[in-house]
Amino acid sequence: MTASTSPKASILGTAARVGLVAIAALSLAACGGKDRPKADLAAAKVTTIGVNSYLWRASLEALSFMPLLQTDSNGGVIVTDWYANPNNPNERMKVSVAILDQDLRADALRVAASRQVNQSGNWVEAPVAAATVQKLEDVILTRARDLRRQASAGK
């Protein structure tokens, strides 16, 4: 014995499939519109460097008073040499900045600092106040946001 389907069930099944295909086609057609919002490219505007250019420029500006030991714009690394403030020659600082992403975000920036004090002619490691690193991060992020605003306004 073979099972047979009635013509009425076959027509209903075909109509259901045609209906599903039509709904899927209409749904996909709605995705193909040309009026898509433009992405804000200023947040991740990268030209020839591998990291966010606003964070990179802001970092270089913030550290411009210190001698640079190493800069790698593709890797996003800036390392300064030791810097002694002329007003306090018995203390010196060394800073490294790492830019971790192409987006302008606070978590895309890492700042580390080392501090040494001169004791009897020898440089000895000393603790860096956490507020010092935080303040430098804030200066860099604020300047990077300002650079982004200036670039967006100049369009």
VEXKOLGU-13458 format. One record per residue: x, y, z of N, C-alpha, C in turn. Coordinates in steps of 0.05 Angstrom, whole numbers, plus 5000, padded with zeros to 4 digits. Layout:
% VEXKOLGU-13458
<nX=X; nY=Y; nZ=Z; caX=X; caY=Y; caZ=Z; cX=X; cY=Y; cZ=Z>
...
END
This chain:
% VEXKOLGU-13458
<nX=5016; nY=4977; nZ=5000; caX=5000; caY=5000; caZ=5000; cX=5017; cY=5025; cZ=5000>
<nX=5011; nY=5044; nZ=4984; caX=5025; caY=5069; caZ=4983; cX=5008; cY=5091; cZ=4993>
<nX=5021; nY=5110; nZ=5007; caX=5006; caY=5133; caZ=5017; cX=5003; cY=5153; cZ=4995>
<nX=4980; nY=5164; nZ=4994; caX=4975; caY=5185; caZ=4973; cX=4966; cY=5210; cZ=4987>
<nX=4972; nY=5233; nZ=4975; caX=4964; caY=5258; caZ=4986; cX=4941; cY=5269; cZ=4970>
<nX=4924; nY=5282; nZ=4983; caX=4901; caY=5293; caZ=4968; cX=4910; cY=5317; cZ=4953>
<nX=4897; nY=5324; nZ=4931; caX=4903; caY=5348; caZ=4915; cX=4900; cY=5373; cZ=4932>
<nX=4881; nY=5373; nZ=4950; caX=4876; caY=5397; caZ=4967; cX=4900; cY=5402; cZ=4985>
<nX=4912; nY=5380; nZ=4998; caX=4935; caY=5383; caZ=5015; cX=4959; cY=5392; cZ=5000>
<nX=4962; nY=5382; nZ=4975; caX=4985; caY=5389; caZ=4958; cX=4984; cY=5419; cZ=4951>
<nX=4960; nY=5429; nZ=4945; caX=4957; caY=5457; caZ=4938; cX=4963; cY=5475; cZ=4962>
<nX=4954; nY=5467; nZ=4986; caX=4959; caY=5482; caZ=5010; cX=4989; cY=5483; cZ=5017>
<nX=5002; nY=5460; nZ=5013; caX=5031; caY=5459; caZ=5018; cX=5047; cY=5477; cZ=4999>
<nX=5039; nY=5477; nZ=4974; caX=5052; caY=5494; caZ=4954; cX=5046; cY=5524; cZ=4961>
<nX=5022; nY=5530; nZ=4968; caX=5015; caY=5558; caZ=4975; cX=5031; cY=5567; cZ=4999>
<nX=5035; nY=5550; nZ=5019; caX=5050; caY=5557; caZ=5043; cX=5079; cY=5562; cZ=5036>
<nX=5091; nY=5545; nZ=5018; caX=5118; caY=5550; caZ=5010; cX=5122; cY=5576; cZ=4995>
<nX=5103; nY=5581; nZ=4977; caX=5104; caY=5606; caZ=4961; cX=5102; cY=5630; cZ=4980>
<nX=5084; nY=5628; nZ=5000; caX=5080; caY=5650; caZ=5019; cX=5106; cY=5655; cZ=5035>
<nX=5119; nY=5634; nZ=5044; caX=5144; caY=5637; caZ=5059; cX=5166; cY=5649; cZ=5042>
<nX=5168; nY=5641; nZ=5017; caX=5188; caY=5652; caZ=4999; cX=5182; cY=5682; cZ=4994>
<nX=5157; nY=5689; nZ=4992; caX=5150; caY=5717; caZ=4987; cX=5157; cY=5734; cZ=5011>
<nX=5151; nY=5724; nZ=5035; caX=5158; caY=5739; caZ=5060; cX=5188; cY=5742; cZ=5062>
<nX=5203; nY=5721; nZ=5057; caX=5232; caY=5723; caZ=5058; cX=5243; cY=5742; cZ=5038>
<nX=5232; nY=5743; nZ=5014; caX=5241; caY=5761; caZ=4993; cX=5236; cY=5790; cZ=5001>
<nX=5212; nY=5795; nZ=5012; caX=5206; caY=5822; caZ=5021; cX=5224; cY=5831; cZ=5044>
<nX=5230; nY=5813; nZ=5062; caX=5248; caY=5820; caZ=5084; cX=5276; cY=5827; cZ=5074>
<nX=5286; nY=5812; nZ=5056; caX=5312; caY=5817; caZ=5045; cX=5313; cY=5842; cZ=5028>
<nX=5291; nY=5848; nZ=5014; caX=5290; caY=5872; caZ=4997; cX=5291; cY=5897; cZ=5014>
<nX=5281; nY=5896; nZ=5038; caX=5282; caY=5919; caZ=5056; cX=5310; cY=5925; cZ=5065>
<nX=5328; nY=5905; nZ=5065; caX=5356; caY=5909; caZ=5073; cX=5373; cY=5923; cZ=5052>
<nX=5364; nY=5924; nZ=5028; caX=5381; caY=5933; caZ=5006; cX=5378; cY=5963; cZ=5000>
<nX=5366; nY=5978; nZ=5018; caX=5362; caY=6006; caZ=5013; cX=5388; cY=6022; cZ=5011>
<nX=5388; nY=6043; nZ=4996; caX=5412; caY=6059; caZ=4992; cX=5415; cY=6081; cZ=5012>
<nX=5395; nY=6086; nZ=5029; caX=5395; caY=6108; caZ=5048; cX=5405; cY=6099; cZ=5075>
<nX=5429; nY=6087; nZ=5076; caX=5440; caY=6079; caZ=5101; cX=5454; cY=6102; cZ=5114>
<nX=5453; nY=6103; nZ=5140; caX=5467; caY=6125; caZ=5154; cX=5497; cY=6122; cZ=5150>
<nX=5510; nY=6145; nZ=5147; caX=5539; caY=6145; caZ=5144; cX=5552; cY=6140; cZ=5171>
<nX=5572; nY=6123; nZ=5171; caX=5587; caY=6118; caZ=5196; cX=5604; cY=6142; cZ=5202>
<nX=5608; nY=6147; nZ=5228; caX=5626; caY=6169; caZ=5236; cX=5654; cY=6158; cZ=5235>
<nX=5668; nY=6164; nZ=5214; caX=5695; caY=6154; caZ=5210; cX=5716; cY=6169; cZ=5227>
<nX=5708; nY=6191; nZ=5239; caX=5727; caY=6207; caZ=5255; cX=5736; cY=6191; cZ=5279>
<nX=5719; nY=6173; nZ=5290; caX=5726; caY=6159; caZ=5314; cX=5748; cY=6138; cZ=5309>
<nX=5750; nY=6128; nZ=5285; caX=5770; caY=6108; caZ=5279; cX=5786; cY=6115; cZ=5254>
<nX=5789; nY=6141; nZ=5250; caX=5803; caY=6150; caZ=5226; cX=5832; cY=6142; cZ=5227>
<nX=5840; nY=6124; nZ=5210; caX=5868; caY=6115; caZ=5209; cX=5877; cY=6119; cZ=5181>
<nX=5900; nY=6132; nZ=5178; caX=5910; caY=6136; caZ=5151; cX=5932; cY=6116; cZ=5145>
<nX=5956; nY=6122; nZ=5152; caX=5978; caY=6104; caZ=5146; cX=5990; cY=6090; cZ=5171>
<nX=5978; nY=6096; nZ=5194; caX=5988; caY=6083; caZ=5218; cX=5969; cY=6061; cZ=5227>
<nX=5978; nY=6043; nZ=5244; caX=5962; caY=6021; caZ=5252; cX=5944; cY=6025; cZ=5276>
<nX=5945; nY=6049; nZ=5288; caX=5929; caY=6054; caZ=5312; cX=5913; cY=6080; cZ=5307>
<nX=5897; nY=6087; nZ=5327; caX=5881; caY=6111; caZ=5325; cX=5899; cY=6136; cZ=5322>
<nX=5896; nY=6151; nZ=5301; caX=5914; caY=6173; caZ=5296; cX=5910; cY=6196; cZ=5316>
<nX=5886; nY=6199; nZ=5327; caX=5881; caY=6220; caZ=5347; cX=5896; cY=6213; cZ=5373>
<nX=5894; nY=6188; nZ=5381; caX=5908; caY=6180; caZ=5406; cX=5938; cY=6182; cZ=5401>
<nX=5948; nY=6175; nZ=5378; caX=5976; caY=6176; caZ=5372; cX=5986; cY=6205; cZ=5373>
<nX=5973; nY=6223; nZ=5359; caX=5982; caY=6251; caZ=5359; cX=5980; cY=6263; cZ=5387>
<nX=5958; nY=6257; nZ=5401; caX=5955; caY=6268; caZ=5428; cX=5976; cY=6258; cZ=5447>
<nX=5984; nY=6233; nZ=5444; caX=6005; caY=6222; caZ=5461; cX=6032; cY=6235; cZ=5455>
<nX=6038; nY=6239; nZ=5429; caX=6063; caY=6253; caZ=5422; cX=6064; cY=6281; cZ=5433>
<nX=6041; nY=6295; nZ=5431; caX=6039; caY=6323; caZ=5441; cX=6043; cY=6323; cZ=5471>
<nX=6030; nY=6305; nZ=5485; caX=6032; caY=6305; caZ=5515; cX=6060; cY=6299; cZ=5524>
<nX=6075; nY=6283; nZ=5509; caX=6102; caY=6275; caZ=5517; cX=6123; cY=6291; cZ=5503>
<nX=6116; nY=6313; nZ=5490; caX=6135; caY=6328; caZ=5473; cX=6158; cY=6340; cZ=5489>
<nX=6154; nY=6344; nZ=5515; caX=6175; caY=6357; caZ=5531; cX=6196; cY=6336; cZ=5540>
<nX=6190; nY=6310; nZ=5536; caX=6209; caY=6289; caZ=5544; cX=6224; cY=6278; cZ=5520>
<nX=6249; nY=6270; nZ=5523; caX=6263; caY=6258; caZ=5501; cX=6251; cY=6230; cZ=5494>
<nX=6247; nY=6226; nZ=5468; caX=6235; caY=6200; caZ=5459; cX=6257; cY=6180; cZ=5454>
<nX=6253; nY=6156; nZ=5465; caX=6272; caY=6135; caZ=5461; cX=6263; cY=6116; cZ=5438>
<nX=6237; nY=6111; nZ=5436; caX=6226; caY=6093; caZ=5416; cX=6198; cY=6102; cZ=5409>
<nX=6192; nY=6102; nZ=5383; caX=6165; caY=6107; caZ=5373; cX=6159; cY=6087; cZ=5351>
<nX=6136; nY=6074; nZ=5353; caX=6127; caY=6055; caZ=5333; cX=6098; cY=6060; cZ=5327>
<nX=6092; nY=6074; nZ=5305; caX=6065; caY=6082; caZ=5299; cX=6048; cY=6058; cZ=5290>
<nX=6060; nY=6038; nZ=5279; caX=6045; caY=6014; caZ=5271; cX=6037; cY=5998; cZ=5295>
<nX=6055; nY=5995; nZ=5314; caX=6049; caY=5980; caZ=5339; cX=6036; cY=5997; cZ=5360>
<nX=6037; nY=6024; nZ=5357; caX=6025; caY=6042; caZ=5376; cX=6040; cY=6044; cZ=5402>
<nX=6067; nY=6044; nZ=5401; caX=6083; caY=6045; caZ=5425; cX=6101; cY=6070; cZ=5424>
<nX=6101; nY=6084; nZ=5447; caX=6118; caY=6107; caZ=5451; cX=6132; cY=6103; cZ=5477>
<nX=6159; nY=6104; nZ=5477; caX=6175; caY=6101; caZ=5501; cX=6193; cY=6126; cZ=5503>
<nX=6193; nY=6139; nZ=5526; caX=6210; caY=6162; caZ=5530; cX=6236; cY=6153; cZ=5544>
<nX=6255; nY=6170; nZ=5542; caX=6280; caY=6166; caZ=5557; cX=6275; cY=6179; cZ=5584>
<nX=6294; nY=6176; nZ=5602; caX=6291; caY=6189; caZ=5628; cX=6291; cY=6219; cZ=5625>
<nX=6273; nY=6232; nZ=5640; caX=6270; caY=6261; caZ=5640; cX=6271; cY=6271; cZ=5668>
<nX=6289; nY=6290; nZ=5673; caX=6290; caY=6304; caZ=5699; cX=6281; cY=6332; cZ=5696>
<nX=6262; nY=6339; nZ=5712; caX=6251; caY=6367; caZ=5712; cX=6273; cY=6385; cZ=5722>
<nX=6280; nY=6407; nZ=5708; caX=6301; caY=6425; caZ=5717; cX=6296; cY=6436; cZ=5745>
<nX=6271; nY=6438; nZ=5753; caX=6265; caY=6448; caZ=5780; cX=6269; cY=6427; cZ=5802>
<nX=6271; nY=6402; nZ=5794; caX=6275; caY=6380; caZ=5813; cX=6295; cY=6360; cZ=5801>
<nX=6321; nY=6366; nZ=5799; caX=6340; caY=6349; caZ=5785; cX=6346; cY=6323; cZ=5799>
<nX=6337; nY=6319; nZ=5824; caX=6342; caY=6294; caZ=5838; cX=6320; cY=6274; cZ=5834>
<nX=6303; nY=6279; nZ=5815; caX=6281; caY=6260; caZ=5809; cX=6278; cY=6259; cZ=5779>
<nX=6274; nY=6235; nZ=5768; caX=6270; caY=6232; caZ=5739; cX=6248; cY=6212; cZ=5733>
<nX=6236; nY=6216; nZ=5710; caX=6213; caY=6199; caZ=5702; cX=6218; cY=6187; cZ=5674>
<nX=6206; nY=6164; nZ=5670; caX=6206; caY=6151; caZ=5644; cX=6178; cY=6142; cZ=5639>
<nX=6167; nY=6146; nZ=5615; caX=6139; caY=6140; caZ=5609; cX=6138; cY=6123; cZ=5584>
<nX=6119; nY=6104; nZ=5585; caX=6113; caY=6088; caZ=5561; cX=6083; cY=6089; cZ=5556>
<nX=6075; nY=6093; nZ=5531; caX=6047; caY=6094; caZ=5523; cX=6043; cY=6072; cZ=5502>
<nX=6021; nY=6057; nZ=5506; caX=6013; caY=6037; caZ=5486; cX=5985; cY=6043; cZ=5477>
<nX=5982; nY=6045; nZ=5451; caX=5955; caY=6049; caZ=5440; cX=5947; cY=6022; cZ=5428>
<nX=5925; nY=6012; nZ=5438; caX=5918; caY=5984; caZ=5433; cX=5897; cY=5980; cZ=5412>
<nX=5885; nY=6001; nZ=5401; caX=5863; caY=5997; caZ=5383; cX=5862; cY=6020; cZ=5363>
<nX=5846; nY=6017; nZ=5342; caX=5842; caY=6037; caZ=5322; cX=5819; cY=6056; cZ=5329>
<nX=5804; nY=6050; nZ=5350; caX=5782; caY=6067; caZ=5358; cX=5791; cY=6085; cZ=5380>
<nX=5778; nY=6108; nZ=5381; caX=5784; caY=6128; caZ=5402; cX=5767; cY=6121; cZ=5427>
<nX=5778; nY=6105; nZ=5444; caX=5765; caY=6096; caZ=5469; cX=5785; cY=6097; cZ=5491>
<nX=5775; nY=6100; nZ=5516; caX=5792; caY=6102; caZ=5539; cX=5808; cY=6076; cZ=5543>
<nX=5795; nY=6053; nZ=5537; caX=5809; caY=6028; caZ=5542; cX=5829; cY=6021; cZ=5520>
<nX=5831; nY=6038; nZ=5500; caX=5851; caY=6034; caZ=5479; cX=5878; cY=6047; cZ=5485>
<nX=5880; nY=6057; nZ=5510; caX=5905; caY=6072; caZ=5518; cX=5915; cY=6060; cZ=5544>
<nX=5941; nY=6054; nZ=5544; caX=5955; caY=6045; caZ=5568; cX=5979; cY=6062; cZ=5573>
<nX=5981; nY=6073; nZ=5596; caX=6004; caY=6090; caZ=5603; cX=6018; cY=6077; cZ=5628>
<nX=6044; nY=6076; nZ=5626; caX=6060; caY=6066; caZ=5649; cX=6082; cY=6085; cZ=5654>
<nX=6089; nY=6089; nZ=5679; caX=6111; caY=6108; caZ=5686; cX=6130; cY=6095; cZ=5706>
<nX=6155; nY=6103; nZ=5704; caX=6175; caY=6095; caZ=5723; cX=6187; cY=6120; cZ=5735>
<nX=6194; nY=6119; nZ=5760; caX=6206; caY=6142; caZ=5773; cX=6231; cY=6133; cZ=5789>
<nX=6251; nY=6150; nZ=5788; caX=6275; caY=6145; caZ=5803; cX=6283; cY=6170; cZ=5818>
<nX=6295; nY=6166; nZ=5841; caX=6305; caY=6189; caZ=5856; cX=6335; cY=6185; cZ=5860>
<nX=6349; nY=6207; nZ=5862; caX=6378; caY=6206; caZ=5865; cX=6385; cY=6207; cZ=5895>
<nX=6397; nY=6185; nZ=5903; caX=6405; caY=6183; caZ=5931; cX=6435; cY=6178; cZ=5932>
<nX=6450; nY=6197; nZ=5941; caX=6479; caY=6196; caZ=5943; cX=6492; cY=6189; cZ=5916>
<nX=6482; nY=6201; nZ=5895; caX=6494; caY=6196; caZ=5869; cX=6484; cY=6172; cZ=5854>
<nX=6467; nY=6156; nZ=5866; caX=6456; caY=6132; caZ=5853; cX=6426; cY=6136; cZ=5848>
<nX=6417; nY=6128; nZ=5825; caX=6388; caY=6129; caZ=5818; cX=6375; cY=6104; cZ=5830>
<nX=6355; nY=6109; nZ=5846; caX=6340; caY=6087; caZ=5860; cX=6311; cY=6088; cZ=5852>
<nX=6299; nY=6065; nZ=5846; caX=6271; caY=6063; caZ=5839; cX=6254; cY=6075; cZ=5862>
<nX=6233; nY=6089; nZ=5854; caX=6215; caY=6101; caZ=5873; cX=6186; cY=6097; cZ=5863>
<nX=6167; nY=6096; nZ=5880; caX=6139; caY=6092; caZ=5871; cX=6129; cY=6117; cZ=5856>
<nX=6112; nY=6111; nZ=5836; caX=6098; caY=6132; caZ=5821; cX=6070; cY=6134; cZ=5832>
<nX=6062; nY=6159; nZ=5837; caX=6034; caY=6163; caZ=5847; cX=6015; cY=6154; cZ=5825>
<nX=5994; nY=6139; nZ=5833; caX=5974; caY=6130; caZ=5814; cX=5961; cY=6153; cZ=5800>
<nX=5958; nY=6175; nZ=5814; caX=5945; caY=6199; caZ=5802; cX=5962; cY=6210; cZ=5779>
<nX=5988; nY=6206; nZ=5779; caX=6005; caY=6216; caZ=5758; cX=5998; cY=6202; cZ=5732>
<nX=5996; nY=6176; nZ=5732; caX=5990; caY=6161; caZ=5708; cX=5962; cY=6167; cZ=5699>
<nX=5943; nY=6169; nZ=5718; caX=5915; caY=6175; caZ=5711; cX=5913; cY=6203; cZ=5698>
<nX=5927; nY=6222; nZ=5709; caX=5926; caY=6249; caZ=5698; cX=5938; cY=6250; cZ=5670>
<nX=5959; nY=6236; nZ=5665; caX=5971; caY=6235; caZ=5638; cX=5951; cY=6222; cZ=5618>
<nX=5938; nY=6200; nZ=5627; caX=5918; caY=6187; caZ=5609; cX=5896; cY=6207; cZ=5603>
<nX=5886; nY=6222; nZ=5623; caX=5865; caY=6241; caZ=5619; cX=5874; cY=6263; cZ=5600>
<nX=5898; nY=6273; nZ=5602; caX=5908; caY=6294; caZ=5584; cX=5908; cY=6283; cZ=5556>
<nX=5918; nY=6259; nZ=5552; caX=5920; caY=6247; caZ=5525; cX=5892; cY=6243; cZ=5513>
<nX=5873; nY=6232; nZ=5529; caX=5846; caY=6227; caZ=5519; cX=5831; cY=6253; cZ=5513>
<nX=5835; nY=6273; nZ=5530; caX=5822; caY=6299; caZ=5525; cX=5832; cY=6312; cZ=5499>
<nX=5858; nY=6311; nZ=5495; caX=5870; caY=6322; caZ=5471; cX=5861; cY=6307; cZ=5446>
<nX=5860; nY=6280; nZ=5448; caX=5851; caY=6264; caZ=5426; cX=5822; cY=6270; cZ=5418>
<nX=5805; nY=6274; nZ=5438; caX=5778; caY=6281; caZ=5432; cX=5776; cY=6309; cZ=5419>
<nX=5793; nY=6328; nZ=5428; caX=5794; caY=6354; caZ=5416; cX=5803; cY=6352; cZ=5386>
<nX=5823; nY=6336; nZ=5381; caX=5832; caY=6332; caZ=5354; cX=5810; cY=6321; cZ=5336>
<nX=5795; nY=6302; nZ=5347; caX=5773; caY=6289; caZ=5332; cX=5751; cY=6310; cZ=5326>
<nX=5744; nY=6326; nZ=5346; caX=5724; caY=6347; caZ=5342; cX=5733; cY=6367; cZ=5321>
<nX=5758; nY=6374; nZ=5322; caX=5768; caY=6393; caZ=5301; cX=5767; cY=6380; cZ=5273>
<nX=5773; nY=6355; nZ=5271; caX=5773; caY=6341; caZ=5245; cX=5744; cY=6339; cZ=5236>
<nX=5725; nY=6333; nZ=5254; caX=5697; caY=6331; caZ=5246; cX=5686; cY=6358; cZ=5237>
<nX=5693; nY=6379; nZ=5251; caX=5683; caY=6406; caZ=5244; cX=5695; cY=6416; cZ=5218>
<nX=5718; nY=6406; nZ=5211; caX=5731; caY=6415; caZ=5186; cX=5722; cY=6401; cZ=5161>
<nX=5702; nY=6383; nZ=5163; caX=5693; caY=6368; caZ=5140; cX=5678; cY=6385; cZ=5121>
END
